[in-house]
Amino acid sequence: MRLQGAELRRIRMSLVAPFETSFGVQTERDILLVKVITSDGEGWGECVAGEEPTYSSEYVEGAQHVMLHHLLPRLVAQPELAATDVASLLHPVHGHWMAKAAIEMAVLDAELRAKGESFGRYFGAVRPMVDCGVSVGIHRSIPDLLATVGAYVEQGYRRIKLKIKPGWDVDPVRAVRERFPQIPLQVDANTAYTVSDGPHLARLDEFDLLLIEQPLPEEQVLAHAQLALVVRTPICLDESITSVQTASDAIELGACRIINVKPGRVGGYLEARRIHDLCTERGVPVWMGGMLETGLGRAANVAMAAMPNFTLPGDTSASDRYYHRDITEPFVLHDGRLKVPEGPGLGVTVDMDYLDSITSWREVVPADRLGAALR
């Protein structure tokens, strides 16, 4: 197919409740969406970059700029375009994985819609539904935390993930484990610790956790391997994994026994599939991370989470975990699981009236304007 233009739009969506991690507190999302217009039809992509460059170096304003001025122009110049070409065509632009991932997602959605093939079928889904976990932010008090976790357990979530940071780790984890002794439980540090904190993090071993996610800064892969010698609980890497190469190196170093897959963080769903396949070969389980996606990103994540080596519940929560109203038909939890969409492409329909009502900025760019950016 041929790229004939693109539509970029920014939308603002308030969260159901504030979400706190070691990076800060989030109350709403400023979301960048991209719709590609091709000779074979349209496709949607969602950029998971945050409003500020705190989780990663990428942020919404920067993603918008690089899409318009550097990434999309490289695709419009191609006489023929397939989703499998996107990564190599965009390779000359360094970094900007989340922006690249959104564009690849949109091209793949358009391609699969034209073929009448779903994301799940394309990625080799082996389950019609996927087990769902939920990520629980840092709370003001342990009683508040227990009330929140209790509500999610009652809703049927099959795994609880607690955000932790120095000063909010052992005591809240102990309290949750004592109140819910059978629930699969894991923690996520979002790079908040140092390797010297190993003995302190080892105190979490007694709580039978599935994993400790990204305890150290992302570039400290060797330090994670050193930490793994002190802590019995499996180390899982998230921010450190930016490609199949970094995943391979981390596994070889012994820096992790589990990997969190986030397609936006690694440049797209095709690279995420390569990481899945590598981990399958190395005997390393993977699970699907979450970036507070709308129904668009959630649809793709749920489809990929149905692949064989996604053996742990992911952060593929129901729509109402984060939003009062989604921009697609909502994803609803059934016995702790979400259904894999079966329709062509992402398999969901955008509620255009609602989308327009929450749009703060929109620009439609035809092919000739995109092409001019390269000249």
Buried (B, 14 or more C-beta within 10 A) or exposed (E): BEBBBBBBBBBEBEBEEEBBBBBEEBEBBBBBBBBBBBEBBBBBBBBBBBBEEBBBEBBBBBBBEBBBEBBBBBBBBBEEBEBEBBBEBBEEBEEBBBBBBBBBBBBBBBBBBBEEBBBBBBBBBEBEBBBBBBBBBBBEEBEEBBEBBEEBBEBBBBBBBBBBBEEBBBEBBBBBBEBBEEBBBBBBBBBBBBBEBBEBBBEBEEBEBBBBBBBBBBEBBBBBBBBBEBBEBBBBBBBBBBBBEBBBBBBEBBBBBBBBBBBBBBBBBBBBBBBBBBBBEEEBBBBBBBBBBBBBBBBBBBBBBBBEBBEBBBBBBBBBBBBEEBBBBBBEBEEBBBBBBEBBBBBBEBBEEBBEEBEEEEEEBEBEBBBEBEE
